[in-house]
Amino acid sequence: MLEKDHDHLIAILNAEIRRYDIHNPDGLLEEFIQNFYGYGSLSSPLWFIGMEEGVGYETLEDRLLAWETLGKTSTIDIREFHRLINESRWFSLFPQVQKTWKGLILTALAYYDLPSGKDAVRKYQRETMATNDMALLELLPLPHKNLATWNYFNIYASKSAYRDKIAPKRIAWLKKQIAERNPLAVVMYGTTPPYPDYWRMIAGDSFIKSNDLEYCKAEKTMFVVCKHPVAHGVTDSYFKSIGALIRAASSSDSR
């Protein structure tokens, strides 16, 4: 998409944000900020936690109303959500491979010991991703064009103010869910400060550094901190190695 087209979409997004002030009577935006975490099953063995979602062609209003339609739960059906916001690129009969999801899919395919060619990735994205096999979660709920962008001045004065206000509550929720549900592995991706500090808060343990990633084991869950799938220089083999690491750790635990 051309830069000017994306700027136009951001302008539309900002207009929708002004309509949905956090203090609005129905409170939908505030509920979304506090309670929406992502897609898939929290009972799955693999959890992926990102920094925040990107902006597609949809508006903020589209997202809020879709989440409301799907029951305002902490995680929702990723395919139904994207259908409701009229985003068909990722789950059509022959979908585009979404760049961020690709790295997470390669990790999952390696863990499940499944083929990981381009067609396998495309099929997994279309049919299986974020069903019972994985949870795709975000630390922060509001979508952005990139980490440096801040489009919500009428809600919080700055992105740092937003993070300071929202991140501790969401970290506490994630820690509680992990303690209760004991996923096999939690993969947290994105190493731009201050996010590595947030990942350490979630894991609550010291990490071992190995091959451009960090990992630790706390209770029954393995925590991995890795680069973002669209970070410069990241390869497919990098994410396959994470899946292999989780698989080896789980095999060792079952002995």
DRENPA-3360 file (N, C-alpha, C; in nm, 2 decimals, always signed):
BEGIN
1 = MLEKDHDH = +0.08/-0.12/+0.00/+0.00/+0.00/+0.00/+0.09/+0.12/+0.00 ~ +0.05/+0.23/-0.08/+0.12/+0.35/-0.08/+0.12/+0.42/+0.05 ~ +0.22/+0.50/+0.08/+0.23/+0.57/+0.21/+0.11/+0.66/+0.22 ~ +0.07/+0.73/+0.12/-0.04/+0.83/+0.13/-0.17/+0.76/+0.15 ~ -0.18/+0.64/+0.10/-0.30/+0.56/+0.12/-0.31/+0.52/+0.27 ~ -0.20/+0.48/+0.32/-0.19/+0.44/+0.47/-0.22/+0.56/+0.55 ~ -0.17/+0.68/+0.52/-0.19/+0.80/+0.59/-0.34/+0.83/+0.59 ~ -0.41/+0.81/+0.48/-0.55/+0.83/+0.47/-0.63/+0.74/+0.57;
9 = LIAILNAE = -0.58/+0.61/+0.57/-0.64/+0.52/+0.67/-0.62/+0.56/+0.81 ~ -0.50/+0.61/+0.84/-0.48/+0.66/+0.98/-0.57/+0.78/+1.01 ~ -0.59/+0.86/+0.92/-0.68/+0.98/+0.94/-0.83/+0.93/+0.97 ~ -0.87/+0.82/+0.90/-1.00/+0.76/+0.93/-1.00/+0.70/+1.07 ~ -0.89/+0.63/+1.10/-0.88/+0.57/+1.23/-0.89/+0.68/+1.34 ~ -0.82/+0.79/+1.32/-0.83/+0.89/+1.42/-0.97/+0.95/+1.44 ~ -1.04/+0.96/+1.33/-1.18/+1.01/+1.33/-1.26/+0.92/+1.42 ~ -1.24/+0.79/+1.40/-1.32/+0.69/+1.47/-1.28/+0.70/+1.62;
17 = IRRYDIHN = -1.15/+0.72/+1.65/-1.11/+0.73/+1.79/-1.18/+0.84/+1.86 ~ -1.19/+0.96/+1.79/-1.26/+1.07/+1.85/-1.40/+1.04/+1.88 ~ -1.46/+0.95/+1.81/-1.60/+0.91/+1.83/-1.61/+0.82/+1.96 ~ -1.50/+0.75/+1.98/-1.50/+0.65/+2.09/-1.41/+0.70/+2.20 ~ -1.44/+0.80/+2.26/-1.36/+0.85/+2.38/-1.37/+0.74/+2.49 ~ -1.26/+0.73/+2.56/-1.26/+0.63/+2.67/-1.37/+0.65/+2.77 ~ -1.42/+0.77/+2.78/-1.52/+0.80/+2.88/-1.66/+0.80/+2.82 ~ -1.68/+0.74/+2.70/-1.80/+0.74/+2.63/-1.91/+0.66/+2.71;
25 = PDGLLEEF = -2.04/+0.69/+2.69/-2.14/+0.63/+2.78/-2.14/+0.48/+2.77 ~ -2.12/+0.42/+2.65/-2.13/+0.27/+2.65/-2.01/+0.20/+2.69 ~ -1.90/+0.27/+2.71/-1.78/+0.22/+2.76/-1.71/+0.11/+2.68 ~ -1.75/+0.10/+2.55/-1.69/-0.01/+2.47/-1.54/-0.01/+2.45 ~ -1.49/+0.11/+2.43/-1.35/+0.13/+2.40/-1.27/+0.09/+2.53 ~ -1.32/+0.14/+2.64/-1.25/+0.10/+2.77/-1.25/-0.05/+2.80 ~ -1.37/-0.11/+2.77/-1.38/-0.25/+2.79/-1.28/-0.33/+2.69 ~ -1.27/-0.28/+2.57/-1.17/-0.34/+2.47/-1.03/-0.33/+2.52;
33 = IQNFYGYG = -0.99/-0.21/+2.57/-0.86/-0.18/+2.62/-0.82/-0.27/+2.74 ~ -0.92/-0.29/+2.83/-0.90/-0.37/+2.95/-0.90/-0.52/+2.93 ~ -0.99/-0.56/+2.83/-1.02/-0.70/+2.83/-0.99/-0.78/+2.70 ~ -0.96/-0.72/+2.59/-0.93/-0.79/+2.47/-0.78/-0.82/+2.46 ~ -0.75/-0.95/+2.44/-0.61/-1.00/+2.44/-0.57/-1.06/+2.31 ~ -0.66/-1.11/+2.23/-0.62/-1.17/+2.10/-0.71/-1.28/+2.06 ~ -0.65/-1.39/+2.00/-0.72/-1.49/+1.93/-0.67/-1.63/+1.98 ~ -0.76/-1.73/+1.96/-0.72/-1.87/+1.98/-0.76/-1.91/+2.12;
41 = SLSSPLWF = -0.70/-2.03/+2.16/-0.74/-2.09/+2.28/-0.63/-2.08/+2.39 ~ -0.68/-2.03/+2.51/-0.59/-2.03/+2.62/-0.56/-2.16/+2.68 ~ -0.63/-2.27/+2.63/-0.60/-2.40/+2.67/-0.50/-2.47/+2.58 ~ -0.45/-2.40/+2.48/-0.35/-2.45/+2.39/-0.21/-2.46/+2.45 ~ -0.13/-2.55/+2.40/+0.01/-2.56/+2.45/+0.10/-2.45/+2.42 ~ +0.08/-2.38/+2.31/+0.16/-2.27/+2.26/+0.09/-2.14/+2.27 ~ +0.16/-2.04/+2.34/+0.11/-1.90/+2.34/+0.21/-1.81/+2.28 ~ +0.17/-1.72/+2.20/+0.25/-1.62/+2.14/+0.20/-1.49/+2.19;
49 = IGMEEGVG = +0.29/-1.40/+2.24/+0.25/-1.27/+2.29/+0.34/-1.17/+2.21 ~ +0.27/-1.08/+2.14/+0.33/-0.97/+2.07/+0.32/-0.84/+2.14 ~ +0.38/-0.74/+2.08/+0.37/-0.60/+2.15/+0.24/-0.54/+2.13 ~ +0.19/-0.54/+2.00/+0.06/-0.48/+1.97/+0.03/-0.52/+1.82 ~ -0.10/-0.51/+1.79/-0.14/-0.54/+1.65/-0.11/-0.42/+1.56 ~ -0.10/-0.45/+1.43/-0.08/-0.35/+1.33/-0.22/-0.31/+1.28 ~ -0.22/-0.20/+1.20/-0.34/-0.15/+1.14/-0.36/-0.20/+1.00 ~ -0.48/-0.25/+0.97/-0.51/-0.30/+0.84/-0.60/-0.19/+0.77;
57 = YETLEDRL = -0.69/-0.24/+0.69/-0.78/-0.15/+0.62/-0.90/-0.11/+0.71 ~ -0.92/-0.17/+0.82/-1.04/-0.15/+0.90/-1.02/-0.03/+0.99 ~ -1.13/+0.02/+1.04/-1.13/+0.13/+1.14/-1.13/+0.08/+1.28 ~ -1.11/+0.17/+1.38/-1.12/+0.12/+1.52/-1.26/+0.08/+1.55 ~ -1.36/+0.16/+1.49/-1.50/+0.12/+1.51/-1.53/-0.02/+1.46 ~ -1.47/-0.06/+1.35/-1.49/-0.19/+1.30/-1.45/-0.29/+1.40 ~ -1.33/-0.27/+1.46/-1.27/-0.36/+1.55/-1.36/-0.37/+1.68 ~ -1.40/-0.26/+1.73/-1.48/-0.26/+1.85/-1.61/-0.33/+1.83;
65 = LAWETLGK = -1.68/-0.30/+1.72/-1.81/-0.37/+1.70/-1.80/-0.52/+1.67 ~ -1.69/-0.56/+1.60/-1.66/-0.70/+1.58/-1.64/-0.77/+1.71 ~ -1.56/-0.71/+1.80/-1.53/-0.77/+1.93/-1.66/-0.78/+2.01 ~ -1.74/-0.68/+2.00/-1.87/-0.68/+2.08/-1.96/-0.79/+2.02 ~ -1.97/-0.80/+1.89/-2.05/-0.91/+1.83/-2.01/-1.05/+1.87 ~ -1.88/-1.07/+1.89/-1.82/-1.20/+1.92/-1.82/-1.22/+2.07 ~ -1.88/-1.14/+2.15/-1.91/-1.17/+2.29/-1.82/-1.09/+2.39 ~ -1.73/-1.01/+2.34/-1.64/-0.93/+2.42/-1.56/-1.01/+2.52;
73 = TSTIDIRE = -1.51/-1.13/+2.47/-1.43/-1.22/+2.55/-1.28/-1.19/+2.54 ~ -1.20/-1.24/+2.62/-1.05/-1.21/+2.62/-0.99/-1.26/+2.49 ~ -1.03/-1.37/+2.44/-0.98/-1.42/+2.31/-1.10/-1.45/+2.23 ~ -1.09/-1.43/+2.10/-1.20/-1.45/+2.01/-1.15/-1.53/+1.88 ~ -1.25/-1.57/+1.80/-1.22/-1.65/+1.68/-1.16/-1.56/+1.58 ~ -1.03/-1.59/+1.54/-0.96/-1.50/+1.45/-1.02/-1.49/+1.31 ~ -1.08/-1.60/+1.26/-1.14/-1.59/+1.13/-1.27/-1.52/+1.13 ~ -1.35/-1.54/+1.23/-1.48/-1.46/+1.24/-1.45/-1.31/+1.26;
81 = FHRLINES = -1.35/-1.28/+1.34/-1.32/-1.14/+1.36/-1.28/-1.07/+1.23 ~ -1.19/-1.14/+1.16/-1.15/-1.08/+1.03/-1.26/-1.07/+0.93 ~ -1.35/-1.17/+0.93/-1.47/-1.16/+0.84/-1.55/-1.04/+0.88 ~ -1.57/-1.01/+1.01/-1.66/-0.90/+1.05/-1.60/-0.77/+1.02 ~ -1.46/-0.76/+1.01/-1.40/-0.63/+0.98/-1.37/-0.62/+0.83 ~ -1.42/-0.72/+0.75/-1.41/-0.72/+0.61/-1.26/-0.73/+0.56 ~ -1.18/-0.81/+0.63/-1.04/-0.83/+0.60/-1.03/-0.97/+0.55 ~ -1.02/-0.99/+0.42/-1.03/-1.12/+0.36/-0.89/-1.17/+0.31;
89 = RWFSLFPQ = -0.79/-1.09/+0.32/-0.66/-1.13/+0.27/-0.60/-1.26/+0.33 ~ -0.62/-1.28/+0.46/-0.55/-1.38/+0.53/-0.61/-1.52/+0.54 ~ -0.74/-1.52/+0.51/-0.82/-1.65/+0.53/-0.90/-1.69/+0.41 ~ -0.87/-1.64/+0.29/-0.94/-1.67/+0.17/-0.89/-1.81/+0.12 ~ -0.94/-1.86/+0.01/-0.91/-1.99/-0.04/-0.76/-2.00/-0.07 ~ -0.70/-1.89/-0.12/-0.55/-1.88/-0.15/-0.50/-1.75/-0.08 ~ -0.48/-1.75/+0.05/-0.45/-1.63/+0.12/-0.31/-1.58/+0.10 ~ -0.29/-1.45/+0.12/-0.16/-1.40/+0.14/-0.10/-1.45/+0.27;
97 = VQKTWKGL = +0.03/-1.48/+0.28/+0.09/-1.51/+0.40/+0.12/-1.39/+0.48 ~ +0.07/-1.37/+0.60/+0.09/-1.25/+0.68/+0.23/-1.26/+0.74 ~ +0.31/-1.16/+0.72/+0.45/-1.16/+0.76/+0.48/-1.19/+0.90 ~ +0.41/-1.13/+0.99/+0.43/-1.16/+1.14/+0.38/-1.30/+1.17 ~ +0.27/-1.34/+1.12/+0.22/-1.47/+1.15/+0.31/-1.58/+1.10 ~ +0.37/-1.56/+0.99/+0.46/-1.66/+0.93/+0.56/-1.71/+1.02 ~ +0.63/-1.62/+1.10/+0.73/-1.67/+1.19/+0.67/-1.75/+1.30 ~ +0.55/-1.71/+1.35/+0.49/-1.79/+1.46/+0.44/-1.92/+1.41;
105 = ILTALAYY = +0.39/-1.92/+1.28/+0.34/-2.05/+1.22/+0.46/-2.15/+1.21 ~ +0.58/-2.10/+1.16/+0.69/-2.18/+1.15/+0.74/-2.24/+1.28 ~ +0.73/-2.16/+1.39/+0.76/-2.21/+1.52/+0.66/-2.32/+1.56 ~ +0.53/-2.30/+1.53/+0.43/-2.40/+1.57/+0.45/-2.53/+1.48 ~ +0.48/-2.51/+1.35/+0.50/-2.63/+1.27/+0.62/-2.71/+1.31 ~ +0.73/-2.64/+1.35/+0.84/-2.72/+1.40/+0.81/-2.79/+1.53 ~ +0.74/-2.72/+1.62/+0.70/-2.79/+1.75/+0.62/-2.91/+1.72 ~ +0.52/-2.90/+1.63/+0.43/-3.01/+1.60/+0.49/-3.11/+1.51;
113 = DLPSGKDA = +0.62/-3.09/+1.46/+0.69/-3.17/+1.37/+0.61/-3.19/+1.24 ~ +0.56/-3.08/+1.18/+0.49/-3.08/+1.06/+0.57/-3.02/+0.95 ~ +0.53/-3.05/+0.82/+0.60/-2.98/+0.71/+0.59/-2.83/+0.72 ~ +0.69/-2.76/+0.67/+0.69/-2.62/+0.68/+0.73/-2.54/+0.55 ~ +0.69/-2.60/+0.44/+0.71/-2.53/+0.31/+0.61/-2.42/+0.30 ~ +0.62/-2.35/+0.19/+0.53/-2.23/+0.17/+0.38/-2.27/+0.17 ~ +0.35/-2.38/+0.10/+0.21/-2.42/+0.09/+0.16/-2.47/+0.22 ~ +0.25/-2.53/+0.30/+0.21/-2.58/+0.44/+0.18/-2.46/+0.53;
121 = VRKYQRET = +0.26/-2.35/+0.52/+0.24/-2.23/+0.60/+0.11/-2.17/+0.56 ~ +0.08/-2.16/+0.43/-0.04/-2.09/+0.38/-0.16/-2.17/+0.43 ~ -0.16/-2.30/+0.42/-0.27/-2.38/+0.46/-0.29/-2.37/+0.61 ~ -0.18/-2.37/+0.69/-0.19/-2.36/+0.84/-0.25/-2.23/+0.88 ~ -0.21/-2.12/+0.81/-0.27/-1.99/+0.84/-0.42/-1.99/+0.81 ~ -0.45/-2.05/+0.70/-0.59/-2.04/+0.65/-0.68/-2.13/+0.74 ~ -0.64/-2.24/+0.79/-0.73/-2.34/+0.85/-0.70/-2.37/+1.00 ~ -0.58/-2.36/+1.04/-0.55/-2.41/+1.17/-0.50/-2.31/+1.28;
129 = MATNDMAL = -0.43/-2.21/+1.23/-0.37/-2.11/+1.32/-0.47/-2.05/+1.42 ~ -0.43/-2.05/+1.54/-0.52/-1.99/+1.65/-0.66/-2.06/+1.66 ~ -0.65/-2.19/+1.65/-0.77/-2.27/+1.68/-0.74/-2.33/+1.82 ~ -0.73/-2.46/+1.83/-0.69/-2.52/+1.96/-0.54/-2.54/+1.97 ~ -0.46/-2.50/+1.86/-0.32/-2.52/+1.86/-0.24/-2.42/+1.92 ~ -0.29/-2.29/+1.93/-0.21/-2.18/+1.98/-0.30/-2.06/+2.02 ~ -0.25/-1.98/+2.11/-0.31/-1.85/+2.14/-0.22/-1.74/+2.08 ~ -0.28/-1.65/+2.01/-0.21/-1.53/+1.95/-0.26/-1.41/+2.03;
137 = LELLPLPH = -0.17/-1.36/+2.12/-0.21/-1.26/+2.21/-0.12/-1.13/+2.19 ~ -0.17/-1.02/+2.24/-0.09/-0.90/+2.24/-0.08/-0.84/+2.38 ~ +0.04/-0.78/+2.41/+0.05/-0.72/+2.54/-0.04/-0.60/+2.55 ~ -0.04/-0.51/+2.44/-0.12/-0.39/+2.44/-0.23/-0.40/+2.33 ~ -0.34/-0.35/+2.36/-0.46/-0.38/+2.27/-0.49/-0.29/+2.15 ~ -0.44/-0.16/+2.15/-0.47/-0.07/+2.05/-0.38/-0.09/+1.93 ~ -0.43/-0.10/+1.81/-0.35/-0.12/+1.69/-0.28/+0.00/+1.64 ~ -0.16/-0.02/+1.58/-0.08/+0.10/+1.53/-0.01/+0.06/+1.40;
145 = KNLATWNY = +0.02/+0.16/+1.32/+0.10/+0.14/+1.20/+0.24/+0.09/+1.23 ~ +0.30/+0.14/+1.34/+0.43/+0.10/+1.38/+0.45/+0.14/+1.53 ~ +0.56/+0.09/+1.59/+0.58/+0.12/+1.73/+0.60/+0.27/+1.76 ~ +0.65/+0.34/+1.67/+0.68/+0.48/+1.69/+0.55/+0.57/+1.68 ~ +0.45/+0.52/+1.62/+0.33/+0.60/+1.60/+0.24/+0.60/+1.72 ~ +0.18/+0.72/+1.75/+0.08/+0.73/+1.85/-0.04/+0.81/+1.80 ~ -0.16/+0.74/+1.79/-0.28/+0.80/+1.73/-0.39/+0.83/+1.83 ~ -0.36/+0.81/+1.96/-0.47/+0.82/+2.05/-0.45/+0.93/+2.16;
153 = FNIYASKS = -0.42/+1.05/+2.11/-0.39/+1.16/+2.20/-0.51/+1.20/+2.29 ~ -0.63/+1.17/+2.24/-0.75/+1.21/+2.32/-0.78/+1.11/+2.43 ~ -0.71/+1.00/+2.43/-0.73/+0.89/+2.53/-0.61/+0.90/+2.64 ~ -0.49/+0.89/+2.58/-0.37/+0.91/+2.67/-0.28/+1.01/+2.60 ~ -0.21/+1.08/+2.68/-0.13/+1.19/+2.63/-0.01/+1.15/+2.54 ~ +0.04/+1.03/+2.57/+0.15/+0.98/+2.49/+0.15/+0.82/+2.50 ~ +0.23/+0.76/+2.41/+0.24/+0.62/+2.42/+0.30/+0.57/+2.55 ~ +0.40/+0.64/+2.60/+0.46/+0.60/+2.72/+0.36/+0.60/+2.84;
161 = AYRDKIAP = +0.27/+0.71/+2.84/+0.17/+0.72/+2.94/+0.07/+0.60/+2.93 ~ +0.04/+0.57/+2.80/-0.05/+0.45/+2.78/+0.01/+0.32/+2.83 ~ +0.14/+0.30/+2.79/+0.20/+0.18/+2.84/+0.21/+0.17/+2.99 ~ +0.25/+0.28/+3.05/+0.26/+0.29/+3.20/+0.12/+0.26/+3.27 ~ +0.02/+0.30/+3.21/-0.12/+0.28/+3.26/-0.17/+0.14/+3.24 ~ -0.15/+0.09/+3.12/-0.22/-0.03/+3.08/-0.13/-0.16/+3.09 ~ +0.00/-0.15/+3.07/+0.08/-0.27/+3.07/+0.08/-0.34/+3.20 ~ +0.10/-0.28/+3.32/+0.10/-0.35/+3.44/-0.03/-0.44/+3.47;
169 = KRIAWLKK = -0.14/-0.38/+3.43/-0.27/-0.46/+3.45/-0.27/-0.58/+3.36 ~ -0.23/-0.56/+3.23/-0.23/-0.67/+3.14/-0.13/-0.78/+3.17 ~ -0.01/-0.73/+3.22/+0.09/-0.83/+3.26/+0.04/-0.91/+3.37 ~ -0.03/-0.85/+3.47/-0.08/-0.93/+3.58/-0.19/-1.03/+3.53 ~ -0.27/-0.99/+3.44/-0.37/-1.08/+3.38/-0.30/-1.20/+3.31 ~ -0.20/-1.17/+3.23/-0.13/-1.28/+3.16/-0.06/-1.37/+3.26 ~ +0.01/-1.32/+3.36/+0.07/-1.40/+3.46/-0.03/-1.49/+3.53 ~ -0.15/-1.44/+3.56/-0.25/-1.52/+3.63/-0.30/-1.63/+3.54;
177 = QIAERNPL = -0.32/-1.60/+3.41/-0.37/-1.70/+3.32/-0.26/-1.81/+3.30 ~ -0.14/-1.77/+3.29/-0.03/-1.87/+3.27/-0.02/-1.96/+3.39 ~ -0.03/-1.90/+3.51/-0.02/-1.98/+3.63/-0.14/-2.08/+3.64 ~ -0.25/-2.04/+3.60/-0.37/-2.13/+3.61/-0.38/-2.23/+3.50 ~ -0.33/-2.20/+3.38/-0.35/-2.29/+3.26/-0.22/-2.37/+3.22 ~ -0.11/-2.32/+3.27/+0.02/-2.40/+3.25/+0.04/-2.43/+3.10 ~ +0.05/-2.33/+3.01/+0.08/-2.37/+2.87/+0.22/-2.42/+2.87 ~ +0.25/-2.51/+2.77/+0.38/-2.57/+2.75/+0.49/-2.46/+2.73;
185 = AVVMYGTT = +0.45/-2.36/+2.64/+0.55/-2.26/+2.61/+0.48/-2.13/+2.58 ~ +0.55/-2.02/+2.62/+0.50/-1.88/+2.59/+0.61/-1.81/+2.52 ~ +0.59/-1.78/+2.39/+0.69/-1.71/+2.31/+0.65/-1.57/+2.30 ~ +0.74/-1.48/+2.34/+0.72/-1.34/+2.35/+0.81/-1.27/+2.25 ~ +0.76/-1.20/+2.15/+0.84/-1.16/+2.04/+0.84/-1.01/+2.03 ~ +0.96/-0.95/+1.99/+0.98/-0.81/+1.99/+1.08/-0.77/+2.09 ~ +1.19/-0.71/+2.05/+1.30/-0.68/+2.15/+1.32/-0.53/+2.16 ~ +1.23/-0.44/+2.11/+1.24/-0.30/+2.12/+1.21/-0.26/+2.26;
193 = PPYPDYWR = +1.30/-0.18/+2.33/+1.27/-0.14/+2.47/+1.14/-0.05/+2.47 ~ +1.06/-0.07/+2.57/+1.08/-0.14/+2.70/+1.03/-0.28/+2.70 ~ +0.99/-0.34/+2.59/+0.92/-0.47/+2.59/+1.00/-0.58/+2.65 ~ +1.14/-0.59/+2.63/+1.21/-0.70/+2.70/+1.19/-0.70/+2.85 ~ +1.17/-0.58/+2.91/+1.14/-0.57/+3.05/+1.01/-0.63/+3.08 ~ +0.91/-0.60/+3.00/+0.78/-0.65/+3.02/+0.78/-0.81/+3.01 ~ +0.85/-0.86/+2.91/+0.86/-1.01/+2.90/+0.92/-1.07/+3.02 ~ +1.02/-1.00/+3.08/+1.08/-1.06/+3.21/+0.98/-1.05/+3.32;
201 = MIAGDSFI = +0.90/-0.95/+3.32/+0.79/-0.94/+3.43/+0.70/-1.06/+3.41 ~ +0.66/-1.09/+3.29/+0.57/-1.20/+3.27/+0.63/-1.34/+3.31 ~ +0.76/-1.36/+3.27/+0.83/-1.48/+3.30/+0.86/-1.50/+3.44 ~ +0.90/-1.39/+3.51/+0.94/-1.39/+3.65/+1.06/-1.48/+3.68 ~ +1.15/-1.49/+3.58/+1.27/-1.57/+3.61/+1.38/-1.52/+3.52 ~ +1.50/-1.57/+3.55/+1.62/-1.53/+3.47/+1.63/-1.60/+3.34 ~ +1.67/-1.54/+3.23/+1.67/-1.60/+3.10/+1.81/-1.65/+3.07 ~ +1.82/-1.75/+2.99/+1.94/-1.80/+2.93/+1.95/-1.75/+2.79;
209 = KSNDLEYC = +2.06/-1.69/+2.75/+2.08/-1.64/+2.62/+2.14/-1.75/+2.53 ~ +2.08/-1.76/+2.41/+2.13/-1.86/+2.31/+2.08/-1.83/+2.17 ~ +2.18/-1.80/+2.08/+2.15/-1.78/+1.94/+2.04/-1.68/+1.91 ~ +2.06/-1.56/+1.96/+1.98/-1.44/+1.94/+1.84/-1.46/+2.00 ~ +1.82/-1.54/+2.10/+1.70/-1.55/+2.17/+1.73/-1.58/+2.32 ~ +1.63/-1.57/+2.41/+1.65/-1.60/+2.55/+1.54/-1.69/+2.59 ~ +1.56/-1.78/+2.68/+1.46/-1.87/+2.73/+1.48/-1.90/+2.88 ~ +1.38/-1.95/+2.94/+1.39/-2.00/+3.08/+1.27/-2.09/+3.10;
217 = KAEKTMFV = +1.28/-2.17/+3.21/+1.17/-2.26/+3.25/+1.12/-2.22/+3.39 ~ +1.00/-2.19/+3.40/+0.94/-2.15/+3.53/+0.82/-2.24/+3.56 ~ +0.82/-2.32/+3.66/+0.72/-2.42/+3.69/+0.70/-2.51/+3.57 ~ +0.58/-2.52/+3.50/+0.56/-2.61/+3.39/+0.58/-2.54/+3.26 ~ +0.61/-2.42/+3.25/+0.60/-2.34/+3.13/+0.74/-2.29/+3.09 ~ +0.77/-2.31/+2.96/+0.90/-2.26/+2.90/+0.87/-2.12/+2.84 ~ +0.95/-2.02/+2.88/+0.93/-1.89/+2.82/+1.05/-1.86/+2.73 ~ +1.01/-1.80/+2.61/+1.11/-1.77/+2.51/+1.09/-1.62/+2.47;
225 = VCKHPVAH = +1.20/-1.55/+2.46/+1.20/-1.41/+2.41/+1.28/-1.41/+2.28 ~ +1.21/-1.37/+2.17/+1.28/-1.37/+2.04/+1.26/-1.24/+1.97 ~ +1.32/-1.23/+1.85/+1.31/-1.12/+1.77/+1.17/-1.12/+1.70 ~ +1.12/-1.00/+1.66/+1.00/-0.99/+1.59/+1.01/-1.06/+1.45 ~ +0.91/-1.13/+1.40/+0.92/-1.19/+1.27/+0.96/-1.10/+1.15 ~ +0.93/-0.97/+1.17/+0.96/-0.88/+1.05/+1.09/-0.80/+1.09 ~ +1.16/-0.83/+1.19/+1.29/-0.77/+1.22/+1.39/-0.79/+1.11 ~ +1.47/-0.70/+1.09/+1.58/-0.71/+0.98/+1.67/-0.83/+1.01;
233 = GVTDSYFK = +1.68/-0.91/+0.90/+1.77/-1.02/+0.91/+1.72/-1.15/+0.97 ~ +1.60/-1.15/+1.01/+1.54/-1.27/+1.07/+1.51/-1.37/+0.96 ~ +1.55/-1.50/+0.98/+1.52/-1.60/+0.88/+1.42/-1.70/+0.93 ~ +1.37/-1.78/+0.83/+1.27/-1.88/+0.86/+1.33/-1.98/+0.96 ~ +1.46/-2.01/+0.94/+1.53/-2.11/+1.03/+1.53/-2.07/+1.17 ~ +1.53/-1.94/+1.20/+1.54/-1.88/+1.33/+1.41/-1.93/+1.41 ~ +1.30/-1.91/+1.34/+1.17/-1.95/+1.41/+1.15/-2.10/+1.41 ~ +1.20/-2.17/+1.31/+1.20/-2.32/+1.32/+1.28/-2.37/+1.44;
241 = SIGALIRA = +1.39/-2.30/+1.47/+1.48/-2.34/+1.58/+1.41/-2.32/+1.71 ~ +1.32/-2.22/+1.72/+1.24/-2.20/+1.84/+1.15/-2.32/+1.87 ~ +1.08/-2.35/+1.76/+0.98/-2.47/+1.77/+1.06/-2.59/+1.81 ~ +1.18/-2.62/+1.75/+1.25/-2.73/+1.78/+1.30/-2.73/+1.93 ~ +1.34/-2.61/+1.98/+1.38/-2.60/+2.11/+1.27/-2.64/+2.21 ~ +1.15/-2.59/+2.18/+1.03/-2.62/+2.27/+1.00/-2.77/+2.26 ~ +1.01/-2.82/+2.14/+0.98/-2.97/+2.12/+1.08/-3.05/+2.20 ~ +1.21/-3.02/+2.19/+1.31/-3.09/+2.27/+1.29/-3.08/+2.42;
249 = ASSSDSR = +1.25/-2.96/+2.46/+1.23/-2.94/+2.61/+1.11/-3.02/+2.65 ~ +1.00/-3.03/+2.57/+0.88/-3.10/+2.61/+0.91/-3.25/+2.61 ~ +0.99/-3.30/+2.52/+1.03/-3.44/+2.51/+1.11/-3.48/+2.63 ~ +1.20/-3.39/+2.67/+1.28/-3.42/+2.79/+1.20/-3.42/+2.92 ~ +1.10/-3.34/+2.93/+1.01/-3.33/+3.04/+0.92/-3.46/+3.06 ~ +0.89/-3.52/+2.94/+0.80/-3.63/+2.94/+0.87/-3.76/+2.98 ~ +1.00/-3.76/+2.98/+1.07/-3.88/+3.01/+1.07/-3.92/+3.16;
% end
